[in-house]
Amino acid sequence: MFPQQNLITKTPFLIKFLFITFLLFSLFLYFISSSFSSFFTSPPSLHQPPSTTTIHFDFCTSNYTNHCPCEDPIRQKRFKNTNHFRKERHCPQNKERLRCLIPMPEGYKSPFHWPESKESAWFSNVPFTKLVEYKKSQNWVRLEGERLVFPGGGTSFPDGVKGYVDAINRVLPVSLDSGVIRTVLDVGCGVASFGASLMDYNILTMSIAPSDEHEAQVQFALERGLPAMLGVLSTHRLSFPSRSFDMAHCSRCLVPWTARDGLYLREIDRILRPGGYWVLSGPPINWRVNHKAWEREPKVLEKEQSMLEDLAMELCWEKVAEGEQIAVWQKAKNHVSCMLKLKTLRSPKFCNSSDPDAGWYTKMTACIFPLPEVKDIHEVSGGALQKWPMRLNTAPPRIRNENNDNGFTLKTYNEDSKTWERRVSYYAVMLKSFSSGAYRNVMDMNAGFGGFAAAMVKYPVWVMNVVPFDSKSNNLGVIYERGLIGTYMDWCEPFSTYPRTYDLIHAYHIFSMYINKCDITDILLEMHRILRPKGAVIIRDHRDVILKVKEITNQIRWKGILVAGDQDESVDPEMILVVDNTD
């Protein structure tokens, strides 16, 4: 009797115990499943109620296939064309921005892998014939079946671009393969055949040209996988820091160099490195021989040449060569001897205000920015650079300078380089196409010291290093001193490039930087615009930011996966969103 009675008396307690245990276990399972789900899927929108279905952005109509928001020809017509101001950046206001996905052109094909893409592109990707017809005699580009072929012709390249570059190599005081010249600016680049040819010498060329009536010269260059962006000398400075390029080049680029008190050549002086070279071919160089071919009056050309020589002297440039239809000037290594000479000639117009590195919507001024002071007349202002490739991993002068105003030190710079070496190795495990030639051009949206690009040098790619203009530390000058290229940018606005430009986009902390400045949805839509259809994206940021970004990437039809920020998450607690559209 006792056992049965004991069981009867204890039954309510057992039922309560089992019920509470079941309830606690259910809550535990719910918590675990919710946490797991929140880690690998996006959270509900902050502006919309939770939904089980993803609402996708629609595709824009086909007339937006090649849309460049800040260089839109319809918007450009609102502005005067004085001094080419119409061709500058004129970006849409927030209420005017497209909230749709830029569609591919009909018949779009994946671009050729590097280096084949340097010579060929699919016509269906850039289906324009105006340039083929208009420049037919100059051999810029030919249409052969389904392919566009770039034979290396140009207005000033009668023997082809190789012959032209060989001529420059003979005229320059230094050899192109010496490593002295690593970064070049090509103004009025055409289809960037000049920059493509310089790649054979391990030289990176930033090719710029405005949007044009020949239908997208720069778009052809980008389709080839070459470094290029839309840009024009008009009112505002070019979007580069001072003392950036080892060489600047103009081959009949039609820029009025001596107009407006030499404003445009003074801008070239700002971005040219001390001791750097300016190379000019076309009018008025060698006018005595060419004036009939150019259909220009000899006296007019002679006057232009004289004005150009006077302006170059005022800029403290020395003409070091002229031959084979090409003239070369060299910028002074410092301003010590130059200032003494100029006092006997004329009063030099040195700038006495404004940051020489400012390059984002900053008005050009008709003055010369004084170079950093030197202790010796033979010293290079700002510090001498190593030859390429040694300069890539040598501490840049702007880092070594004890008087730098940005607060970065050699220690932080070296640590940054090691960090990105490790991270890029991790990326290469996640994306197997790093070394295959499938990724030819890469954009780093927040480049810092350029550590990501430096670590990518071992792969067959070039990197557009973008530094937000309002970053706490302006490191774009450091990036150029490493032998890399890049530009300033405000990511609340669209980038000056055509759709389907970049094979890989890397975004490090860009969304945490801009989340309180503008709508990050617009940034992601812009990334979608400039990414090739089968390109890849790596977004690295804080966990809460990544989860917000993940929700939007779902809406723009990107299938992304979330991974830990490093192989050892305790060392690097960031998260990475990887979008690989290769398959």
WODA-V903250 format. One record per helix or strand of 3 or more residues. SS is the DSSP state (@ for helix, = for strand). FROM is the first residue (numbers start at 1). TO is the last residue. If there is no record, write none. Layout:
((SS & FROM & TO) (SS & FROM & TO))
//
This chain:
((@ & 2 & 40) (@ & 62 & 64) (@ & 69 & 71) (@ & 73 & 76) (@ & 82 & 87) (@ & 94 & 96) (@ & 116 & 118) (= & 120 & 122) (@ & 130 & 134) (@ & 136 & 138) (= & 142 & 144) (= & 147 & 149) (@ & 160 & 171) (= & 183 & 187) (@ & 193 & 201) (= & 204 & 209) (@ & 217 & 223) (= & 228 & 230) (= & 245 & 251) (@ & 259 & 271) (= & 272 & 281) (@ & 287 & 294) (@ & 298 & 314) (= & 317 & 323) (= & 326 & 331) (@ & 336 & 345) (@ & 390 & 393) (@ & 397 & 400) (@ & 410 & 430) (@ & 432 & 435) (= & 441 & 444) (@ & 451 & 456) (= & 462 & 468) (@ & 476 & 481) (= & 485 & 489) (= & 502 & 508) (@ & 510 & 514) (@ & 520 & 530) (= & 531 & 541) (@ & 543 & 555) (= & 560 & 564) (= & 575 & 580))
//
